[in-house]
């Protein structure tokens, strides 16, 4: 059901959207509606059989009856590689949260195939990543590369990013405001790459994307719907370095992903 808004209200809301755009915020999410919002909330015709991330529905300008505005710089490019570069340029030498003044050396944006069918999303850059400006290049990155090869893929075939793009001091867990400030850029990366499957590496990535606070054993082993993209959860490679016993469980998660993507593990080389 469409909703007609007063022209003055439309202009005021459009100005507010532009204001957020200037802050680097382009995505707006529909939360559980209050009684006064219920009359304008758009309900899906059918319930998706997959669990849906609580923050997944994206409210577009057109949906809400506002002026149709597309101010994201990447919208000018049909080539996803160019669009990703536009997003990176939009981030700039980011100072939107406190991490900019807490010792980070550089932005760690993302790397890989801009048309990848599979996207891995981790937690945050570590020391090696902060030094080199690329996600998953340290010991955990080497293990991730092995996991990717075991799936019959190469690192260049997929896209890799993190929930936040700056290293937290001492590799501490990212704080909520840091994740919320950085997440609009990650959402734009996902929308640009358009992967068929996302794999959230570790609890921080899973909770940030799904807005479901649950232990890993409850999060793993099932599919979630994230903005129309299938999302699976598995252990972070850094955790596997600390507890190699969970590698078997991680392989089960990856096999679930492989089955969905039609991937076949390469034969083991003879020893």
N, C-alpha and C positions, 0 to 999 in steps of 0.2 A: 504494500500500500504506500503510495507516494504521499509526501507531506509538503504542503505549500507553506513557505516561510515569507515573512514580511521582507521586502527588498532591503530595508535598513538593517535588519538582522542578518540577512545574507552578506551584506557588505562588511558588517562588523565581524562576522565569523570568518570571512575570507581574509580580512586584515589580520585576524588572530592566527590563521593558518600560515600566512606569509611571515609573521613574527617568529613562529616556531621554525619555519624553514630556514630563516636566517641564523637560527641557533644550531642548525644541522639536524633538526627533527622533522622527518617527513611522514612517518607512519603513525597512525592513530588507531588505538585498539578499543573495541567495544568490550566493556566490562559488564558484569551482571547488573541488569538495570534495576533502578529503584522504581516505585510505583509511578512517579511522575514521568519516567522515561519509557514506560512500557508501551505507551501509545505509538511511539515512533520506532520501536525496535523491529528490525527485520528478522523474521523467523525463517529458517531454511525449510524447504518443502519436505525434505526427507532427512532423517537422522543418519549420519554417517556411521557405518559399523565399526570404525576405528575410534579408539579414545581420542578426544580432541584436546589440544593444548588450550588452557583457559584463556590465554592472550592471543590465540591464533586469528580470530576473525578480524580482518583489516577493514576499517571504515574508510571508504573512498569519499571524495568530495561529491561524486555523483550520487552515491547511496543516500547521503543525508539531505539531498535536495539543495545543496549549496552550489555556488558558482563552480564550474568544472575548471580546476586549476592543475596544471602539471608543471611544477617548478623544479623537480629533481633534475639535476644536470645530466644524468645518464639517460634520461628519456629522449635526448636528442640523437642517440646512437642506436642503430639496429645491431651493430656488432658488439657482442658481450665483452670482448676484450677492451674495446674503446670505452664501453660503459663502465667497466670496473676501474679503468684509469680515471674516468671522470669522478667516480665516487672517492677514489684515493685523493684526488686533487681537492675535492670538497672537504675532506677531513683536514687537510693541511698539516701544519705543525700543531696538532690539537692541544688546546688548553682548557677544554670543556669540563674536565674534572680534576681533582687534586693530584692525580698520578703524574701530571705533567711536571709537578714541582717536587716529586718524591724519588727522583733518581733515575727515571727511565731515560734511555739513550735515544730511542727512536720509536716511531710507529711501526708495528708489525701488522701489516694489512691482511695479506692472504696470498696464496700461491697455488698455481695449478692450471688445469684446463678450464677455460672460461665457459665451455659447453659440457662440462662433466656431468655424467649421470649419477655419480656418487660424490657426496661431500662429507668430509669429516670436520667436526667442530669440537675443539678442545676448550680448555678453561682460560688460559692466559699465557702470554709469552714468559719464558724463563730467561736465565742469564745468557745462554747461547743465542736464543732467539732475539733478545734485545740487542745483542752485539752484531748479529748478522742481518737483522731486519726481515727474517723469514720464519714462519711457524714450524715447529717440530724439526729442528736441526740438531739437537743435542742427543743424549743417550735415548731419551724417550722417542725422539724422532727417528732414530735408527731402528728401534723396535717397531714403530709404526710402518716404516718402509718395508720391513720383513713381513708384517701382517698384510700389507697391500700386495706384496709379491705372492704370498700364499694364496691370495684370492685370484691370482692370475692376471693381475694388473701391475702397472708401473705408477710411480708417484706422479708422473706427468699426465696420467689418465684422469686423475681425480682433482678435486679442489679442496684445499685445507684452509681453515680459518679458526679463530678463537672467539669466545664470547666478548672479551675485551682486547684491545689492541696495544696496551701498554703493560709493561712488567710491573706488578705490584712489588713494593719493597720487601726484600727477603722472601720472595715467592709466596707471600701470604695469599689466602683465599680472597678473591675480589669481593669488595663490599657492594651492597645492593645498589647504592646510588651510582657507583662506577659502572655496573652492568646496565643499569637503566639508561645512563647517559650514552653508552657506547652501542647499545643494542640496535638503535635505528640504522646504523651503518651496516651492521651484520645482516639485518633484515633486507637491506637494499642489495647486498651481495648475493644473498640467497635468491631474491627475486630476479636478479640479473642472470645468474648461472642457471637457474631453473633445474636443479638436480632431480632425478627420479627418487633418489633415496638420500636421506641425511642420517649420519651416524653420530650421535652425541657421545663424546668420549669422557666418561666420568660423571659423577653426581652433580658437580657444579654446572656443567654444560646442560645436563638433562633437566635439572630443576629450573635453570634460567630459561630454557626454551619452552618447557612444558608447563611451568608454574605448578608443578606437582611435587610437593615435598614428601618424598618417600625413600626408603632405603634402596640400595642398588638391586637387591634380590627381588624386590617388587617391580622395579622399573624395567629390568631386563626381560628378554624373552618374548616380547610382544611388539606389535606395531602400533604407532601413534600417527594420527593425522595432524600434520603441521602445515597449515595453509594449503591444503591439497597435496602436500608432499608426504610420502611415507617417512617416518622417523623411527629409528631403532636406537637403543641405548646399550653401551657396553663399557667395560672398564677402561680407564685412561692408561696409556702405555707406561706412564711414570709409576702408577700403582702396581702394574704388573712387574716392574723392575724390583719393587719392594716385596711383592708376594707372587712369585712365579707360579704358584699352585693354581692361580685363577686364569692362567693362559688357556687351559682346556675349556673353561666356561666362555672365555672370550671367543674362542674358535667356533663354538656353537652359535654365538651371536652373529659372527661373520658369515657362517654357512647359511643362516637364515637370510642375510642380505644377498648373498651370492645366488641363492635359489630364486629370489625375486627378480634379480637382474639377469638371470640366465647365464651366470658365470660358472666356469668349471675350473677347479684347482689344477694347476699344472702337475704332471707326474714328478714324484720325488727323484732327484738324481741319485744314481747308485753310489754307495759309499766305497 
